[in-house]
Amino acid sequence: MHKLLPAGLVLALAAPLSALADTPSDIRALRQEIDAMRAAYEARLQSLEQRLEAAEAAAAASPSTASVPASAAAQAGAPPLQAPEPAAPPAVAATAPGGANAFNPSMSLILSGLYTRTSQDPASYAITGFQLPTGAEAGPGTRGLSLAESELGFAASIDPWLRGAANIALHPDDTVSVEEAYIQTTSLGNGLSLKAGRFFSGVGYLNPQHAHTWDFVDNPLAYQALLGTQYGDDGVQLAWLAPIDQYVELGAEIGRGRSFPGSDSARNGAGMTALTAHTGGDVGVSHSWRAGLSILNAKASDQSLVATNAAGQTVTNAFSGSTRVWVADAVWKWAPNGNATRTSFKLQGEYLRSTRSGSLVYDVGNADSTGLYRVVQSGWYVQGVYQFMPSWRVGLRTERLDPGTPDYGLNSASFASTGFHPRKNSLMLDFSPSEFSRVRLQLAQDRSREGVSDKQVFLQYQMSLGAHGAHSY
């Protein structure tokens, strides 16, 4: 018993010493495991970085803009200010190279219907003091239930350098027209972009926008009387966005001149030129603004115009000459902390001034009297739209035209000037159940015709199907 006790003590003391003797080898093993894990982690991280660089290079080679619903963009109206997007839907990113849908375009369809009630016959609609082109889409349109203009849109990237877009208008009378069909560069760099084809001119604020993005059922009188409702042309547009914090965009256009105030002809040269300049920015986190100045020059040859002579009769005249239209526009938007989900306010206005100079053939087919013709006319509108709760907006627009004092030369006796200034006031209320749909009620008192007050009621629906690009500011 006494011999076993010392032996146990020796063994107890030897065990820790043996453990200490093995500690260096264990430390070396742990260090080797850590080194192996570090090497594997660094290799994995390097692989991920290489994959990220490859993905960024592919994205740069095929630029795209994410699609958002049309009605959501139309309701946004809130800061911060961003560079304007093209009026047509931008291209949707292509799938991986070789994919079955790699070259399929994004598609959208805007469905719109309208009920119109007027106290005056729309067939006799005219704007006193203004000669409008035959077939002009001025006035409230037809009475009763009808389809409004629907829009079919296509857009896609063509290659790393170009994208294409087209907007097809489906009219209530079962006719079809091409509103826009163009190609646009995507990688010129230095803030430059070149567009070629058919497109809405960038002059003013409302002109580049499609009808379903308007805050009211119709375009202002100034657009109807001086730009034929909306100016579009076949041509080329060069735009430059300054690479600075302040939003500055300059544009230049050259076109065929096929639309009023120009007229299509067989000329080789350009029938239209336009210059645009816009700037804007943010004021704090709740306010933003944009303002601009544009000029459009157009040529006309034997342009058919409908007018009212001194005897109150409707006659058709023919104008040949040039027209210059200046457009000044301004927009201010407010939303608490830049969030327009619940409430927002947008105030916008434009002033248009048109100078026409040339010759006028009075009463074509009857009098055929030719004389000099010069006139300076103008018009303006101001409107405000307030979103007072989610999905609900109310808006008010007031507008006025100045027909000027036309100089008809030898035909002066055939026309009478009363100094009447056409004007109109509109009130609208709209409800958007979702970001894809909208229902609008609009009341208007239209005094475009001297001595006549036309009380108008519009009930409109607009539905968005498919992928539709973000709209401009």
Salt bridges, closest charged atoms under 4 A:
ASP35 OD1 - ARG38 NH1 3.15
GLU149 OE1 - HIS171 ND1 3.56
GLU151 OE1 - HIS210 ND1 2.79
GLU151 OE1 - HIS212 ND1 3.44
GLU179 OE1 - HIS210 ND1 3.24
GLU180 OE1 - HIS210 NE2 2.72
ASP215 OD2 - LYS346 NZ 2.74
ASP215 OD1 - ARG393 NH1 3.10
ASP218 OD1 - ARG397 NH2 2.88
ASP218 OD2 - LYS424 NZ 2.51
ASP234 OD1 - ARG198 NE 2.60
ASP234 OD1 - ARG258 NE 3.29
ASP264 OD1 - ARG256 NE 2.43
ASP329 OD1 - HIS278 NE2 3.14
ASP329 OD2 - ARG290 NH2 3.37
GLU399 OE2 - ARG397 NE 3.09
ASP402 OD1 - HIS421 NE2 3.38
ASP430 OD2 - ARG393 NH2 2.75
ASP430 OD2 - ARG438 NE 3.84
ASP430 OD2 - ARG440 NH2 3.60
ASP454 OD2 - ARG449 NH2 3.54
